[in-house]
Amino acid sequence: MRVAVAGAGKVGRFLAEDLASSGHDVILIDKDVDLVSSLDPVKGIRFVAADACEVASLTALDIDQVDVMVAVTGDDEDNLVISLLAKQEFAVPRVIARVNHPKNHWLFNESWGVDVAVSTPQILAGLVEEAVSVGVLVRLLQFEGGNTRLVEVTLAEGSPAESQAVGDLGLPRGATVVAIVRDAHVVVPRADTILDRGDEVLILASATIEDDEIRELLAARP
């Protein structure tokens, strides 16, 4: 797989090295010439000093041939411009963008060419809630420009889903149980899988589904 990573900061370098170690062909781009020239060579990574916000630079790098563009600079404006160019000008199949400021997360959607937006503070908040919350719905991740999200509910005593089969939950169309974590093991759900108290139920849901619709079916009632 060919991957272009825009932003040679700590995040970009780690990501590029990790992908290269897995056998992927990586282009690491940064407009800071001094930074790029100071980097040690890494097998599988092509280091390029260029402005990824410029069409000419991306054209010279044959960005239309990459499978994934990852915009991880420290500037949200740059990440949005890079994403938009990658998707609209070069038709890159998958565009992933880093959100530096959580308040800007709403901008990172398909209108800006973003398939997946990654906001570290939001992910950390979700993981904290997931660790300490039982019986409530927790948003873990958001995918596809905000059109799909992964939520989790740990079934507490009194949950209407306790002792119910997955196929009988009555989840709305556009929501599905994708995994169950039980006693530290992942259970691949089937329609006849019976849910039990303490199960961590992971649900993939479209943007058309309200959290309350899922919460009503799985979360414990006060």
C-alpha positions as CSV (number, residue, x, y, z in Angstrom):
1,M,0.0,0.0,0.0
2,R,1.2,3.5,-0.8
3,V,0.7,6.1,1.9
4,A,1.4,9.8,2.0
5,V,1.9,11.4,5.4
6,A,1.8,15.2,5.6
7,G,3.5,16.5,8.7
8,A,6.9,15.3,9.9
9,G,6.4,16.1,13.5
10,K,6.6,13.3,16.2
11,V,3.2,11.9,15.2
12,G,3.9,11.9,11.5
13,R,7.4,10.4,11.9
14,F,6.1,7.6,14.2
15,L,3.2,6.8,11.9
16,A,5.5,6.7,8.8
17,E,8.1,4.5,10.5
18,D,5.3,2.2,11.8
19,L,3.8,1.8,8.4
20,A,7.2,1.3,6.7
21,S,8.1,-1.4,9.2
22,S,4.9,-3.2,8.1
23,G,6.1,-3.2,4.5
24,H,4.1,-0.2,3.2
25,D,5.6,2.4,0.8
26,V,5.5,5.8,2.6
27,I,6.0,9.4,1.5
28,L,6.6,11.7,4.5
29,I,6.0,15.4,3.5
30,D,6.9,18.5,5.4
31,K,7.4,22.1,4.3
32,D,10.2,22.6,6.9
33,V,13.3,22.0,4.8
34,D,15.7,22.0,7.8
35,L,13.5,19.4,9.6
36,V,13.4,17.1,6.6
37,S,17.1,17.4,6.0
38,S,17.8,16.5,9.6
39,L,15.9,13.2,9.5
40,D,17.8,9.9,9.4
41,P,17.0,7.7,6.4
42,V,14.5,4.9,7.0
43,K,13.9,2.0,4.7
44,G,10.5,2.3,3.0
45,I,10.1,6.0,3.7
46,R,10.7,8.8,1.1
47,F,11.3,12.1,2.9
48,V,10.2,15.2,0.9
49,A,10.5,18.9,1.7
50,A,7.4,20.3,0.1
51,D,4.2,22.2,0.9
52,A,1.4,19.6,0.9
53,C,-1.1,22.5,0.7
54,E,0.1,23.3,-2.8
55,V,-1.4,21.4,-5.8
56,A,1.9,21.6,-7.7
57,S,3.8,19.9,-4.9
58,L,1.3,17.1,-4.6
59,T,1.2,16.7,-8.4
60,A,5.0,16.3,-8.5
61,L,4.7,13.6,-5.8
62,D,2.1,11.6,-7.8
63,I,-0.4,11.8,-5.0
64,D,-3.0,10.5,-7.3
65,Q,-1.2,7.1,-7.1
66,V,-1.4,6.8,-3.3
67,D,-4.0,4.7,-1.5
68,V,-4.2,6.8,1.7
69,M,-3.4,10.4,2.5
70,V,-2.8,11.2,6.2
71,A,-2.8,14.8,7.3
72,V,-1.2,15.1,10.7
73,T,0.4,18.6,10.8
74,G,0.0,20.7,13.9
75,D,-2.3,23.1,12.0
76,D,-6.0,22.3,11.5
77,E,-6.3,24.7,8.5
78,D,-3.4,22.9,6.8
79,N,-4.9,19.5,7.5
80,L,-8.2,20.6,6.0
81,V,-6.7,22.0,2.9
82,I,-4.5,18.9,2.4
83,S,-7.5,16.6,2.9
84,L,-9.6,18.6,0.4
85,L,-6.9,18.6,-2.3
86,A,-6.2,14.9,-1.8
87,K,-9.8,14.0,-2.2
88,Q,-11.0,16.4,-4.8
89,E,-7.9,17.1,-6.9
90,F,-6.3,13.7,-6.7
91,A,-9.1,11.3,-5.9
92,V,-7.2,9.6,-3.1
93,P,-9.5,6.7,-1.9
94,R,-9.0,7.2,1.8
95,V,-8.1,10.5,3.6
96,I,-7.4,10.6,7.3
97,A,-6.9,13.9,9.2
98,R,-5.7,14.9,12.6
99,V,-7.9,17.3,14.6
100,N,-5.6,19.4,16.8
101,H,-8.3,21.5,18.4
102,P,-11.5,19.6,19.4
103,K,-13.7,22.6,18.7
104,N,-12.8,22.3,15.0
105,H,-13.9,18.6,14.8
106,W,-17.2,19.6,13.2
107,L,-15.3,20.9,10.1
108,F,-13.5,17.6,9.4
109,N,-16.2,15.9,7.3
110,E,-16.7,14.7,3.8
111,S,-17.3,18.3,2.5
112,W,-13.6,18.8,3.2
113,G,-12.6,15.4,1.8
114,V,-12.1,13.8,5.2
115,D,-13.0,10.1,5.5
116,V,-11.8,9.7,9.1
117,A,-11.1,12.5,11.6
118,V,-8.9,11.7,14.6
119,S,-9.1,13.9,17.7
120,T,-6.9,12.7,20.4
121,P,-8.7,14.6,23.3
122,Q,-12.0,13.1,22.2
123,I,-10.6,9.6,22.0
124,L,-9.0,10.0,25.4
125,A,-12.3,11.3,26.9
126,G,-14.1,8.3,25.4
127,L,-11.6,5.9,26.8
128,V,-11.8,7.5,30.3
129,E,-15.6,7.3,30.2
130,E,-15.5,3.7,29.0
131,A,-13.2,2.8,31.8
132,V,-15.3,4.2,34.6
133,S,-18.9,4.2,33.3
134,V,-21.2,1.2,33.6
135,G,-24.7,1.4,32.3
136,V,-24.3,4.5,30.2
137,L,-23.6,5.0,26.5
138,V,-20.1,6.2,25.6
139,R,-19.0,7.4,22.2
140,L,-15.6,5.9,21.4
141,L,-14.8,6.8,17.7
142,Q,-16.3,8.6,14.8
143,F,-15.8,7.5,11.2
144,E,-16.5,8.5,7.6
145,G,-16.7,12.2,8.1
146,G,-19.0,11.9,11.0
147,N,-21.5,9.7,9.3
148,T,-20.8,6.6,11.4
149,R,-19.7,6.3,15.0
150,L,-18.7,3.5,17.4
151,V,-20.5,3.5,20.8
152,E,-20.2,1.3,23.8
153,V,-22.5,0.3,26.6
154,T,-21.5,-1.8,29.5
155,L,-24.6,-3.6,30.6
156,A,-25.5,-2.8,34.2
157,E,-28.0,-4.4,36.5
158,G,-31.5,-3.4,35.3
159,S,-30.5,-3.1,31.7
160,P,-33.4,-4.0,29.4
161,A,-30.8,-5.9,27.2
162,E,-29.8,-8.3,30.0
163,S,-30.7,-11.9,29.1
164,Q,-31.8,-10.7,25.6
165,A,-30.6,-12.2,22.3
166,V,-28.8,-9.8,20.1
167,G,-31.3,-10.4,17.4
168,D,-34.2,-9.4,19.7
169,L,-32.8,-6.1,20.9
170,G,-34.8,-4.1,18.3
171,L,-32.0,-1.8,17.3
172,P,-33.1,0.7,14.7
173,R,-32.0,0.2,11.1
174,G,-28.5,1.7,10.7
175,A,-27.3,0.4,14.0
176,T,-25.7,-3.0,14.6
177,V,-23.8,-4.8,17.4
178,V,-20.3,-5.5,16.0
179,A,-18.6,-7.0,19.1
180,I,-19.1,-8.0,22.7
181,V,-16.3,-7.9,25.2
182,R,-17.0,-10.5,28.0
183,D,-14.5,-11.5,30.7
184,A,-11.7,-9.8,28.7
185,H,-12.5,-11.9,25.6
186,V,-14.1,-10.6,22.4
187,V,-17.3,-12.4,21.4
188,V,-18.3,-12.1,17.7
189,P,-22.1,-11.6,18.0
190,R,-24.7,-13.7,16.3
191,A,-28.5,-13.2,16.3
192,D,-28.9,-15.8,19.0
193,T,-26.0,-14.5,21.3
194,I,-27.5,-13.9,24.7
195,L,-26.3,-10.7,26.5
196,D,-25.3,-10.8,30.1
197,R,-24.7,-8.2,32.9
198,G,-21.2,-6.7,32.6
199,D,-21.0,-7.3,28.8
200,E,-19.3,-4.4,26.9
201,V,-21.5,-4.1,23.9
202,L,-20.0,-2.2,20.9
203,I,-22.4,-0.8,18.4
204,L,-21.7,0.8,15.0
205,A,-24.4,3.4,14.2
206,S,-25.1,5.8,11.4
207,A,-25.5,9.5,12.0
208,T,-29.3,9.1,11.5
209,I,-29.5,7.2,14.8
210,E,-29.8,9.2,18.0
211,D,-27.9,8.1,21.1
212,D,-31.2,8.1,23.0
213,E,-32.5,5.4,20.7
214,I,-29.7,3.1,21.6
215,R,-29.5,4.1,25.2
216,E,-33.2,3.2,25.7
217,L,-32.6,-0.3,24.6
218,L,-29.3,-1.1,26.4
219,A,-28.7,1.4,29.3
220,A,-30.1,0.8,32.7
221,R,-33.1,2.9,33.5
222,P,-32.8,5.3,36.5
